[in-house]
Amino acid sequence: MTETPVRENCCEDARRASALSRRTLLKALGVGGVALAAGPGIAMQAAFAADPGWSGDTLVVLSLRGGFDGLSAIAPVGDPNLTTWRPSIAVPQASAFQLDSLFGMHPALSALQPWWNNGKLAFAHATGMWQPNRSHFSAMDEMERAAPGTSARTGWLDRTLGLHALGGPFSAVQMGSTSIPEAFAGPVPVLGMESISGFKLSGTSNQTQRTAWTNALNALHSAAPPGLQDSTSTTLGALTTAATLAATPYTPSGGASYPNTGLGRSLKNTAQLIKANVGLRVLTIDLGDWDMHADLGRVDNGWMRDKLTDLGNSLAAFATDLGAFLDTTTLVTISEFGRRVEENQSGGVDHGWGNVMFVLGGHVVKGVHVAMPASGNLLDDANLTDGDLTATTDFRAVLADILVNRTGASTDQVKTVFPGYNGTTLGVTAGT
């Protein structure tokens, strides 16, 4: 059972996430800055314990909510149609960081250039859902469920986690928000938190008080039904780990400098969890405000430039901070749809279809991976779909690639995660 999903308006329903019903338990416990979705039969595991049920990479899914414009971020600057369709807002080829003969990276993403040069960054372009859907609300719902034509109501990340034995309190985390995304919908327990330091029992200021509260709450719920009792023990176990981590100020490694933004802070907390070996398997982060119907800006100023600067600087700091841990981490970006190819009269771009996905990690296959149309240029009018960049690659092909190569899933298990999907993987990551 879930509460009514939280919905923020950005032209229509720009974001959907569920805050699951056990939040009421956490409020009763006095836990600040957290939501927990947990099914029955979950036993609290010791903090910092090894995780025998998961041997793959830590998977970080960064959702760029609001409809990310992949044609600005990774622009087909070698296509002569780009400046025709976008006379005011196109990324000029001379300004772009050239990735290959067709694509160039927006200069606001310059902090990511070293990671591209070192072979730790790849892009999958012209990706998207199986058919166009320009509604924020339904597109996100369908993408996070990722099971078209089936009766499945769980999310694809819940099904991914369900391939393995249950982990500890920090095995699945939404960072930066207590609203759990639909990709986690289902029976596997998920922890949602604003930050590590903000995740604590209200009214406790030292270890003595925390210990007293923990003992009292465990005793209070010792005779409760299993679901309630296990939710309590899971939450208290996570609180203990968070208190341990928060007790010592975190210093990023390698001279990494995170932007003081929501994304920067969330990725900094993510790196801390990864390096603390708390059994983190999957972590999600939301980054909104991409719905640029007007005033997108030119390459050297404006809304898109500012947002991409934050994205690039935050991801670069994250990769630097992780150091050797990047070899066992894969981050992928996802957005509900791309933007139309042609700019509108307000200097922006409306809802479209095909998009780009970033893949950052220690075992990516460097390149801009794209299934080009059989004839002509990517942006030829004949190759578009109702004015949209055609999604020539199902986004599940990118995710399936990561699941097989980086989490050890088999082909049959991928079909469990993505029921009805029989496509091949894309080759954007490499196995060990």
C-alpha positions as CSV (number, residue, x, y, z in Angstrom):
1,M,0.0,0.0,0.0
2,T,1.3,3.4,-0.9
3,E,0.4,7.0,-0.1
4,T,-0.7,9.3,-2.9
5,P,2.3,10.0,-5.1
6,V,3.9,13.4,-4.9
7,R,3.5,15.3,-8.1
8,E,5.2,18.6,-9.0
9,N,3.9,20.6,-11.9
10,C,6.3,21.7,-14.7
11,C,4.0,22.3,-17.7
12,E,2.1,19.3,-16.6
13,D,3.1,16.4,-14.2
14,A,6.9,16.9,-14.3
15,R,7.7,14.4,-11.6
16,R,6.2,11.4,-9.9
17,A,7.5,9.6,-6.9
18,S,6.0,7.6,-4.1
19,A,6.5,8.0,-0.4
20,L,5.6,4.6,0.9
21,S,3.4,3.9,3.8
22,R,6.0,3.0,6.4
23,R,7.0,6.7,6.5
24,T,4.3,6.9,9.2
25,L,6.3,4.5,11.3
26,L,9.4,6.6,10.8
27,K,7.6,9.7,11.9
28,A,6.5,7.9,15.0
29,L,10.1,6.9,15.6
30,G,11.1,10.6,15.2
31,V,13.4,9.9,12.3
32,G,14.3,13.1,10.4
33,G,14.8,13.3,6.6
34,V,14.0,9.8,5.6
35,A,11.4,7.5,4.1
36,L,11.6,3.7,4.1
37,A,9.7,1.2,2.0
38,A,10.3,-2.3,3.5
39,G,8.6,-5.6,3.0
40,P,8.2,-8.3,5.6
41,G,10.9,-10.7,6.6
42,I,13.8,-8.2,6.6
43,A,16.4,-8.8,9.2
44,M,18.7,-6.0,10.3
45,Q,22.3,-6.7,9.2
46,A,25.4,-5.4,10.9
47,A,26.7,-2.1,9.7
48,F,29.6,-2.3,7.3
49,A,29.1,-6.0,6.8
50,A,30.1,-7.8,3.6
51,D,27.2,-8.3,1.1
52,P,27.2,-11.9,0.0
53,G,24.1,-11.4,-2.2
54,W,25.6,-8.9,-4.6
55,S,28.9,-9.1,-6.4
56,G,28.4,-6.5,-9.1
57,D,29.1,-2.8,-9.3
58,T,27.2,-0.2,-7.3
59,L,24.6,1.1,-9.7
60,V,23.8,4.8,-9.5
61,V,20.8,6.0,-11.5
62,L,20.6,9.7,-12.0
63,S,17.2,10.8,-13.2
64,L,17.2,14.0,-15.2
65,R,13.6,14.9,-14.6
66,G,11.6,17.2,-16.8
67,G,12.8,16.1,-20.2
68,F,16.6,16.4,-20.7
69,D,17.7,17.9,-24.1
70,G,20.2,15.5,-25.3
71,L,20.7,17.5,-28.5
72,S,22.2,20.3,-26.5
73,A,24.3,18.2,-24.2
74,I,25.8,15.8,-26.7
75,A,25.1,17.7,-29.9
76,P,25.3,16.2,-33.5
77,V,27.4,19.2,-34.5
78,G,28.5,17.4,-37.7
79,D,25.0,17.2,-39.0
80,P,24.3,20.2,-41.2
81,N,20.6,20.2,-40.2
82,L,21.4,21.1,-36.6
83,T,21.8,24.8,-37.1
84,T,18.9,24.9,-39.5
85,W,16.5,23.4,-36.9
86,R,18.0,25.4,-34.1
87,P,19.3,28.8,-35.5
88,S,19.5,30.4,-32.0
89,I,20.3,27.7,-29.6
90,A,22.4,25.1,-31.5
91,V,25.8,24.3,-30.1
92,P,28.3,25.6,-32.7
93,Q,30.8,23.0,-33.9
94,A,33.6,25.4,-33.1
95,S,32.5,25.6,-29.4
96,A,31.9,21.9,-28.8
97,F,34.4,19.4,-27.5
98,Q,34.6,17.0,-30.5
99,L,33.8,13.4,-29.5
100,D,33.8,11.9,-33.0
101,S,33.0,13.1,-36.5
102,L,29.3,13.7,-35.7
103,F,29.0,14.5,-32.0
104,G,30.4,17.2,-29.8
105,M,30.0,17.8,-26.0
106,H,28.6,21.1,-24.8
107,P,31.4,23.3,-23.4
108,A,29.6,23.6,-20.1
109,L,30.4,19.9,-19.6
110,S,34.1,20.6,-19.9
111,A,34.9,19.1,-16.5
112,L,34.0,15.7,-18.0
113,Q,36.6,15.9,-20.7
114,P,39.3,14.1,-18.7
115,W,37.0,11.2,-18.0
116,W,36.2,10.9,-21.7
117,N,39.9,11.0,-22.5
118,N,40.6,8.3,-19.9
119,G,37.9,6.0,-21.2
120,K,35.6,6.2,-18.2
121,L,32.7,8.0,-19.9
122,A,30.4,6.9,-22.8
123,F,27.1,8.1,-24.2
124,A,24.2,6.3,-25.8
125,H,22.3,8.5,-28.2
126,A,19.0,8.4,-29.9
127,T,17.7,6.3,-27.0
128,G,14.2,6.3,-25.6
129,M,11.0,4.4,-24.8
130,W,9.5,1.9,-27.3
131,Q,7.2,4.6,-28.6
132,P,6.8,8.4,-28.2
133,N,5.1,9.6,-25.1
134,R,5.3,13.4,-24.4
135,S,3.5,13.4,-21.1
136,H,5.9,13.8,-18.2
137,F,3.7,11.9,-15.8
138,S,2.9,8.8,-17.9
139,A,6.3,8.7,-19.6
140,M,8.1,8.6,-16.3
141,D,5.6,6.0,-14.9
142,E,6.1,3.8,-18.0
143,M,9.9,4.2,-18.1
144,E,10.4,3.4,-14.4
145,R,8.0,0.4,-14.6
146,A,9.7,-0.6,-17.9
147,A,7.3,-3.4,-18.6
148,P,5.0,-2.4,-21.5
149,G,2.2,-4.7,-22.4
150,T,2.4,-6.6,-19.1
151,S,0.5,-6.6,-15.8
152,A,3.7,-5.9,-13.9
153,R,3.3,-3.0,-11.4
154,T,6.7,-3.1,-9.8
155,G,9.6,-0.9,-10.9
156,W,12.6,-2.2,-12.8
157,L,15.1,-1.5,-10.0
158,D,12.9,-3.4,-7.5
159,R,13.0,-6.4,-10.0
160,T,16.7,-6.0,-10.4
161,L,17.3,-6.1,-6.6
162,G,14.8,-9.1,-6.4
163,L,17.3,-11.2,-8.4
164,H,19.5,-11.4,-5.3
165,A,19.1,-12.2,-1.6
166,L,18.0,-9.3,0.5
167,G,20.7,-7.0,1.6
168,G,21.3,-4.7,4.6
169,P,19.6,-1.4,5.4
170,F,21.7,0.5,2.8
171,S,21.4,-1.8,-0.1
172,A,18.9,0.4,-1.9
173,V,18.9,4.2,-1.4
174,Q,17.2,7.3,-2.8
175,M,19.6,10.1,-2.0
176,G,18.6,13.8,-1.7
177,S,14.9,13.2,-1.3
178,T,12.5,11.1,0.8
179,S,10.3,10.6,-2.2
180,I,10.9,7.0,-3.4
181,P,10.9,6.8,-7.3
182,E,8.5,4.4,-9.0
183,A,11.6,2.4,-10.3
184,F,11.8,1.1,-6.7
185,A,8.1,0.3,-6.4
186,G,7.7,-3.2,-5.0
187,P,8.5,-5.4,-2.0
188,V,12.3,-4.8,-1.8
189,P,13.1,-2.4,1.1
190,V,14.3,1.1,0.1
191,L,15.8,3.9,2.2
192,G,15.1,7.5,1.2
193,M,17.1,10.2,2.8
194,E,17.9,13.9,2.3
195,S,21.5,13.3,3.5
196,I,23.6,11.1,5.7
197,S,24.0,13.8,8.4
198,G,20.3,14.6,8.3
199,F,19.2,11.0,8.9
200,K,18.9,10.8,12.6
201,L,16.5,10.3,15.5
202,S,15.0,13.7,16.4
203,G,15.9,14.8,20.0
204,T,19.1,12.9,20.3
205,S,22.3,14.8,20.5
206,N,24.9,12.2,21.5
207,Q,25.7,8.5,21.5
208,T,24.3,7.9,25.0
209,Q,20.9,9.3,24.0
210,R,20.9,7.4,20.7
211,T,21.7,4.1,22.5
212,A,18.9,4.7,25.0
213,W,16.4,5.5,22.3
214,T,17.5,2.5,20.2
215,N,17.1,0.1,23.1
216,A,13.7,1.5,24.0
217,L,12.4,1.4,20.5
218,N,13.6,-2.2,20.0
219,A,11.9,-3.2,23.2
220,L,8.7,-1.3,22.3
221,H,8.4,-3.2,19.0
222,S,9.7,-6.6,20.1
223,A,6.2,-8.1,20.2
224,A,4.9,-6.2,17.1
225,P,3.9,-8.0,13.9
226,P,6.9,-9.1,11.8
227,G,6.5,-6.4,9.1
228,L,6.4,-3.6,11.7
229,Q,9.2,-5.1,13.8
230,D,11.5,-5.6,10.8
231,S,10.9,-2.1,9.6
232,T,11.9,-0.8,13.0
233,S,15.0,-2.9,13.2
234,T,16.0,-2.0,9.6
235,T,15.6,1.7,10.3
236,L,17.5,1.6,13.6
237,G,20.3,-0.3,11.9
238,A,20.5,2.3,9.2
239,L,20.5,5.0,11.8
240,T,23.4,3.4,13.6
241,T,25.4,3.3,10.4
242,A,24.5,6.9,9.5
243,A,25.5,8.2,12.9
244,T,28.9,6.4,12.6
245,L,29.5,8.0,9.2
246,A,28.3,11.5,10.3
247,A,30.5,11.4,13.4
248,T,33.6,12.2,11.4
249,P,33.6,15.1,8.8
250,Y,33.9,13.6,5.3
251,T,36.8,14.8,3.2
252,P,36.6,14.0,-0.5
253,S,39.6,12.2,-2.0
254,G,41.8,13.3,-4.9
255,G,41.2,17.0,-4.4
256,A,37.6,16.6,-5.5
257,S,35.5,19.8,-5.1
258,Y,31.8,19.3,-5.3
259,P,29.5,22.2,-6.2
260,N,27.4,23.4,-3.3
261,T,24.2,22.3,-5.1
262,G,21.6,19.7,-4.5
263,L,23.3,17.4,-7.0
264,G,26.8,18.1,-5.7
265,R,25.7,17.3,-2.1
266,S,23.9,14.1,-3.1
267,L,26.8,12.8,-5.1
268,K,29.2,13.6,-2.2
269,N,26.9,11.6,0.1
270,T,26.8,8.8,-2.4
271,A,30.6,8.6,-2.7
272,Q,30.8,8.5,1.1
273,L,28.4,5.5,1.2
274,I,30.2,3.7,-1.5
275,K,33.7,4.1,0.1
276,A,32.3,3.2,3.5
277,N,31.4,-0.3,2.2
278,V,27.9,-0.3,3.8
279,G,26.5,-2.8,1.3
280,L,25.1,-0.2,-1.2
281,R,23.8,-1.9,-4.3
282,V,21.6,0.6,-6.1
283,L,21.2,4.3,-5.4
284,T,19.0,6.8,-7.2
285,I,19.2,10.6,-7.4
286,D,16.7,13.0,-9.0
287,L,17.8,16.2,-10.7
288,G,14.9,18.3,-12.0
289,D,14.4,21.6,-13.8
290,W,15.1,20.5,-17.4
291,D,11.8,21.4,-18.9
292,M,13.1,24.3,-21.1
293,H,10.2,25.4,-23.2
294,A,11.5,28.9,-23.2
295,D,14.8,30.8,-22.8
296,L,17.1,27.7,-23.1
297,G,19.9,30.1,-23.8
298,R,22.9,30.2,-26.1
299,V,25.9,28.0,-25.7
300,D,27.7,30.6,-23.5
301,N,24.9,31.7,-21.3
302,G,21.5,30.9,-19.9
303,W,19.5,28.1,-18.4
304,M,21.0,25.1,-20.2
305,R,24.5,26.3,-19.8
306,D,24.0,26.7,-16.0
307,K,22.3,23.3,-15.6
308,L,25.0,21.5,-17.6
309,T,27.8,23.2,-15.7
310,D,26.3,21.8,-12.4
311,L,25.9,18.4,-14.0
312,G,29.4,18.2,-15.4
313,N,31.2,19.6,-12.4
314,S,29.2,17.3,-10.0
315,L,29.9,14.2,-12.0
316,A,33.6,15.0,-12.4
317,A,33.9,15.6,-8.6
318,F,32.2,12.3,-8.0
319,A,34.5,10.4,-10.3
320,T,37.6,12.1,-8.8
321,D,36.4,11.4,-5.2
322,L,35.7,7.7,-5.9
323,G,39.2,7.1,-7.2
324,A,39.7,3.3,-7.4
325,F,36.1,2.8,-6.3
326,L,35.0,4.0,-9.8
327,D,36.2,0.6,-11.0
328,T,33.2,-1.0,-9.2
329,T,30.7,1.8,-9.8
330,T,28.5,2.5,-12.8
331,L,26.4,5.7,-13.1
332,V,23.8,6.0,-15.8
333,T,21.5,9.0,-16.5
334,I,17.9,8.6,-17.6
335,S,15.1,11.1,-18.6
336,E,11.5,10.5,-19.5
337,F,12.0,11.9,-23.1
338,G,14.2,14.2,-25.1
339,R,13.2,17.5,-26.7
340,R,11.9,18.3,-30.2
341,V,14.6,18.9,-32.8
342,E,13.3,22.3,-33.8
343,E,13.5,25.3,-31.5
344,N,10.2,27.1,-30.8
345,Q,9.5,30.8,-30.9
346,S,10.3,31.2,-27.3
347,G,13.9,30.2,-27.7
348,G,13.3,26.8,-26.1
349,V,12.4,23.2,-27.2
350,D,9.2,21.3,-26.5
351,H,8.6,17.7,-25.6
352,G,10.2,15.2,-27.9
353,W,11.3,11.5,-28.0
354,G,14.9,10.4,-28.6
355,N,17.6,11.4,-26.1
356,V,21.0,10.7,-24.8
357,M,22.1,8.7,-21.7
358,F,25.4,9.2,-19.9
359,V,27.3,6.2,-18.6
360,L,30.2,6.8,-16.2
361,G,32.3,4.1,-14.6
362,G,35.4,2.1,-14.5
363,H,34.3,-0.4,-17.3
364,V,32.5,1.6,-19.9
365,V,33.3,1.3,-23.6
366,K,34.3,4.8,-24.7
367,G,32.2,6.3,-27.5
368,V,28.9,7.7,-28.6
369,H,26.9,4.6,-29.2
370,V,24.1,5.3,-31.6
371,A,22.1,3.3,-34.2
372,M,22.2,5.6,-37.2
373,P,19.3,5.7,-39.7
374,A,19.8,3.6,-42.8
375,S,20.2,6.6,-45.0
376,G,21.0,10.3,-44.7
377,N,21.8,12.3,-41.6
378,L,20.4,11.8,-38.1
379,L,18.4,15.1,-38.3
380,D,17.2,14.8,-41.9
381,D,13.4,15.5,-41.9
382,A,12.7,12.1,-43.3
383,N,14.5,10.4,-40.4
384,L,12.6,12.3,-37.7
385,T,9.4,11.1,-36.1
386,D,6.8,13.9,-36.1
387,G,9.6,16.4,-35.7
388,D,11.4,14.4,-32.9
389,L,14.7,12.7,-32.9
390,T,13.8,9.1,-33.5
391,A,14.7,6.7,-30.6
392,T,16.6,4.2,-32.7
393,T,17.6,2.3,-29.5
394,D,15.3,1.2,-26.7
395,F,16.6,2.7,-23.4
396,R,16.3,-0.8,-21.9
397,A,19.2,-1.9,-24.2
398,V,21.5,0.4,-22.2
399,L,20.2,-0.8,-18.9
400,A,20.3,-4.4,-19.9
401,D,23.9,-3.9,-21.0
402,I,24.8,-2.6,-17.5
403,L,22.9,-5.4,-15.8
404,V,24.7,-8.1,-17.8
405,N,28.2,-6.7,-17.8
406,R,28.3,-4.9,-14.5
407,T,25.9,-6.7,-12.1
408,G,26.4,-10.2,-13.4
409,A,22.8,-10.7,-14.6
410,S,22.1,-13.5,-17.1
411,T,20.1,-13.0,-20.3
412,D,17.1,-14.8,-18.6
413,Q,17.4,-12.6,-15.6
414,V,17.3,-9.5,-17.8
415,K,14.0,-10.8,-19.2
416,T,12.7,-10.9,-15.6
417,V,13.7,-7.3,-15.0
418,F,12.4,-6.2,-18.4
419,P,9.5,-8.5,-19.2
420,G,8.7,-8.7,-22.8
421,Y,12.0,-7.2,-23.8
422,N,14.0,-9.5,-26.1
423,G,16.5,-7.0,-27.5
424,T,20.2,-7.3,-27.4
425,T,22.5,-5.2,-25.1
426,L,24.2,-2.2,-26.6
427,G,27.9,-2.7,-25.8
428,V,28.3,0.5,-23.8
429,T,30.0,-1.4,-20.9
430,A,32.4,-4.2,-20.7
431,G,32.4,-7.3,-18.5
432,T,35.2,-8.0,-16.0
